[in-house]
Amino acid sequence: MVEGITCSCGSENVAIYPCSGGSNVGQISNKVAVELTKAEAGKIMCTAGIGGRVPGQIKSAEGCDRIIVIDGCPMHCALKTLENAGLSVDKHIVITELGMKKSKDLDIDNSTISDAMEKILKII
């Protein structure tokens, strides 16, 4: 989708934690995190590993210069996961706050991902 974009913060060590929840906006958060990784704007990390308190995952997060969390909805599950692990989040993005409505439809088209990417790139 987008290639060669770097984080506007100037850091090369940016972690991206998506919610990856069981709704369209949860899946959009994950797909956008994958695309941001491909575009070199950061690196998708394992949110479940943080919730599971996996030592290597926590250590990796602690070693990041900047942490971005992408939640799908106002439940803020990914944000709470990182905060409950004692990690500081630098940027929190919520897909529903970008004008996308939450639904159970998991068939996400590429134009929806592109729209979300465009909006998120302006934020980060």
HUKAZI-V319941 format. One record per residue. N is the residue number from 1. PHI is phi in radians with two decimals (none if undefined). PSI is psi as a letter, one per 30 degrees, with the letter a starting at -180 (NA if undefined). BURIAL is 1 if it has 24 or more other ideal C-beta (glycine too) atoms within 12 Angstrom, else 0. Layout:
{{N PHI PSI BURIAL} {N PHI PSI BURIAL}}
This chain:
{{1 none d 1} {2 -2.17 k 0} {3 -2.10 k 0} {4 1.23 g 0} {5 -1.55 k 0} {6 -1.97 l 0} {7 -1.06 k 1} {8 -1.22 f 0} {9 -1.36 f 0} {10 1.48 f 0} {11 -1.51 k 0} {12 -1.71 f 0} {13 -2.04 i 0} {14 -1.89 k 1} {15 -1.66 k 1} {16 -2.10 j 1} {17 -1.96 j 1} {18 -1.54 l 1} {19 -1.36 e 1} {20 1.00 h 1} {21 -1.22 l 1} {22 -1.52 h 0} {23 -2.43 l 1} {24 -1.04 e 1} {25 -1.25 f 1} {26 -1.15 e 1} {27 -1.24 e 1} {28 -1.09 e 1} {29 -1.04 e 1} {30 -1.20 e 1} {31 -1.11 e 1} {32 -1.16 e 1} {33 -1.07 e 1} {34 -1.11 e 1} {35 -1.14 e 1} {36 -1.11 e 1} {37 -1.15 e 1} {38 -1.07 e 0} {39 -1.47 g 1} {40 1.10 h 0} {41 -1.60 f 1} {42 2.84 a 1} {43 -2.32 k 1} {44 -1.09 k 1} {45 -2.16 l 1} {46 -1.64 j 1} {47 -1.12 e 1} {48 -1.10 e 0} {49 -1.12 e 1} {50 -1.20 e 1} {51 -1.09 e 1} {52 -1.45 g 0} {53 0.97 h 0} {54 -1.23 j 0} {55 -0.91 e 0} {56 -1.12 e 0} {57 -1.20 e 1} {58 -1.12 e 1} {59 -1.08 e 0} {60 -1.05 e 0} {61 -1.12 e 1} {62 -1.12 f 0} {63 -1.47 f 0} {64 -1.43 k 1} {65 -1.31 e 0} {66 -2.63 k 1} {67 -2.09 k 1} {68 -1.99 k 1} {69 -1.97 k 1} {70 -2.06 j 1} {71 -1.64 l 1} {72 -1.42 e 1} {73 -2.46 l 1} {74 -1.18 f 0} {75 -1.24 f 0} {76 1.00 h 1} {77 -1.05 e 1} {78 -1.15 e 1} {79 -1.04 e 1} {80 -1.09 e 0} {81 -1.06 e 1} {82 -1.22 e 1} {83 -1.11 e 0} {84 -1.15 f 0} {85 -1.56 g 1} {86 1.43 g 0} {87 -1.68 k 1} {88 -1.60 k 0} {89 -1.76 k 1} {90 -1.52 e 1} {91 -2.50 k 1} {92 -2.07 k 1} {93 -2.09 k 1} {94 -2.11 j 1} {95 -0.99 e 1} {96 -1.13 f 1} {97 -1.36 f 0} {98 -1.65 g 1} {99 1.67 g 0} {100 -1.77 k 1} {101 -1.59 k 0} {102 -1.35 k 1} {103 -2.63 l 0} {104 -1.57 f 0} {105 -1.26 j 0} {106 -1.69 g 0} {107 -1.53 j 0} {108 -1.72 k 1} {109 -1.51 l 0} {110 -1.08 e 0} {111 -1.17 e 0} {112 -1.17 e 1} {113 -1.12 e 1} {114 -1.07 e 0} {115 -1.10 e 0} {116 -1.11 e 1} {117 -1.03 e 1} {118 -1.02 e 0} {119 -1.19 e 0} {120 -1.23 e 1} {121 -1.08 f 1} {122 -1.25 f 0} {123 -1.46 e 1} {124 -1.52 NA 1}}
